[in-house]
Amino acid sequence: MAETRPRLRDDLLELAVHAAVQNDGRGYRADLNEAPFPPPDSVLAMARRAMSEVNRYPDDGCSELVQALSDQLSVPPPHIAVGAGATAIIQQVLLAAVRHGDEVVCSWPSTERYPGLIQVAGARLEGVPLDGAHQDLGALAGAVTERTRVVFVGNPSDLTGTTVHRHALQTFLRRVPPDVLVVIDEEYREFVGEPAAPDGVRLYREHPNVAVIRTFSKAYGLAGLRVGFMIAQPRVIGAVRRTALPFGVSAVAQKAALSALRNQFELRRRIAVLVKERDRLLRLLRAQGWDVPTSGANFLWLPLGGRTERFVQMCAEHGVKVNGYAGRGARITVGEPEANDLVGFVAARFAAS
């Protein structure tokens, strides 16, 4: 009897399975852009209280958190969608916007999430090469065709940490057809210090085809609870909400995010500490001769070309894990001072080898 197997999508077999994140407590993790600080006591207390009601389904509309975001950002609640992290929001956008054979445009290389999520949605990635460490917005606009449905702009870039300036982004948005959705990914927004950096929330008010993604995983330090949100016009938000997994954001995550959002003083204090460490590590690496671009995120980009894999291996041997991109460079999360010092030590030894 011939073997019978379930019919699955053959095109998904070529996708890499997302590597499991293992925290064995050994060494430093400088590869996932997590916050190095544990959540504030007030956030932990709110999460513990929510744990006592986990026998109940969570609020599927995240209504309390949506209202708090609305109040803080002066955005109407129907313009906000909350999801299980920025990655879930990106997947919801793609499911809402693309059909089989459509195109999605973004700078490449970029976040590792884009290719898989785009392919799962049935679309095709049109990657536009970076201009050194920067996104080429002119080329990005030029890559838009009649089959393009979504364009992603990371600001700061998820790979290099560089920011797109206000004038350049405004010029880009004027070139993109109004029926193409432009998603400005601002997951690292809180770390940006450049006065010329645009505010995606302001841009969405000026351009109906702009959507903005932000997260509680980075500056707010809630990566393990998975809470992200999108701001866009109601028609876009309505479609994104329809593609969400029901009850995808747990009650614990909602309450923790709400508490973190209310504690802006502690947020600003932690950001100041991390930005100071980021700039210290940047100066240290540049003093060693490395061509490290200025970062508006909580990580630095070290261009290494063909030496990338060896550098990643040397870091691991010394007890710090960094994220290597073969043939291009390493992305290094800014963490505890001891971890940053260790990266600087390895980089100095590597430069001398």
Rosetta blueprint (number, residue, H / E / L):
1 M L
2 A L
3 E L
4 T L
5 R L
6 P L
7 R L
8 L L
9 R L
10 D H
11 D H
12 L H
13 L H
14 E H
15 L L
16 A L
17 V L
18 H L
19 A L
20 A L
21 V L
22 Q L
23 N L
24 D L
25 G L
26 R L
27 G L
28 Y E
29 R E
30 A E
31 D L
32 L L
33 N L
34 E L
35 A L
36 P L
37 F L
38 P L
39 P L
40 P L
41 D H
42 S H
43 V H
44 L H
45 A H
46 M H
47 A H
48 R H
49 R H
50 A H
51 M H
52 S L
53 E L
54 V L
55 N L
56 R L
57 Y L
58 P L
59 D L
60 D L
61 G L
62 C L
63 S H
64 E H
65 L H
66 V H
67 Q H
68 A H
69 L H
70 S H
71 D H
72 Q H
73 L H
74 S L
75 V L
76 P L
77 P H
78 P H
79 H H
80 I E
81 A E
82 V E
83 G E
84 A L
85 G L
86 A H
87 T H
88 A H
89 I H
90 I H
91 Q H
92 Q H
93 V H
94 L H
95 L H
96 A H
97 A H
98 V L
99 R L
100 H L
101 G L
102 D L
103 E E
104 V E
105 V E
106 C E
107 S E
108 W E
109 P L
110 S L
111 T L
112 E L
113 R H
114 Y H
115 P H
116 G H
117 L H
118 I H
119 Q H
120 V H
121 A L
122 G L
123 A L
124 R E
125 L E
126 E E
127 G E
128 V E
129 P E
130 L L
131 D E
132 G L
133 A L
134 H E
135 Q L
136 D L
137 L H
138 G H
139 A H
140 L H
141 A H
142 G H
143 A L
144 V L
145 T L
146 E L
147 R L
148 T E
149 R E
150 V E
151 V E
152 F E
153 V E
154 G E
155 N L
156 P L
157 S L
158 D L
159 L L
160 T L
161 G L
162 T L
163 T L
164 V L
165 H L
166 R H
167 H H
168 A H
169 L H
170 Q H
171 T H
172 F H
173 L H
174 R H
175 R H
176 V L
177 P L
178 P L
179 D L
180 V L
181 L E
182 V E
183 V E
184 I E
185 D E
186 E L
187 E L
188 Y L
189 R H
190 E H
191 F H
192 V L
193 G L
194 E L
195 P L
196 A L
197 A L
198 P L
199 D L
200 G H
201 V H
202 R H
203 L H
204 Y H
205 R H
206 E H
207 H L
208 P L
209 N L
210 V E
211 A E
212 V E
213 I E
214 R E
215 T E
216 F L
217 S L
218 K L
219 A L
220 Y L
221 G L
222 L L
223 A L
224 G L
225 L L
226 R L
227 V L
228 G E
229 F E
230 M E
231 I E
232 A L
233 Q L
234 P H
235 R H
236 V H
237 I H
238 G H
239 A H
240 V H
241 R H
242 R H
243 T L
244 A L
245 L L
246 P L
247 F L
248 G L
249 V L
250 S L
251 A H
252 V H
253 A H
254 Q H
255 K H
256 A H
257 A H
258 L H
259 S H
260 A H
261 L H
262 R H
263 N L
264 Q H
265 F H
266 E H
267 L H
268 R H
269 R H
270 R H
271 I H
272 A H
273 V H
274 L H
275 V H
276 K H
277 E H
278 R H
279 D H
280 R H
281 L H
282 L H
283 R H
284 L H
285 L H
286 R H
287 A H
288 Q L
289 G L
290 W L
291 D L
292 V L
293 P L
294 T L
295 S L
296 G L
297 A L
298 N L
299 F E
300 L E
301 W E
302 L E
303 P E
304 L L
305 G H
306 G H
307 R H
308 T H
309 E H
310 R H
311 F H
312 V H
313 Q H
314 M H
315 C H
316 A H
317 E H
318 H L
319 G L
320 V E
321 K E
322 V E
323 N E
324 G E
325 Y E
326 A L
327 G L
328 R L
329 G E
330 A E
331 R E
332 I E
333 T E
334 V L
335 G L
336 E L
337 P H
338 E H
339 A H
340 N H
341 D H
342 L H
343 V H
344 G H
345 F H
346 V H
347 A H
348 A H
349 R H
350 F H
351 A H
352 A H
353 S L
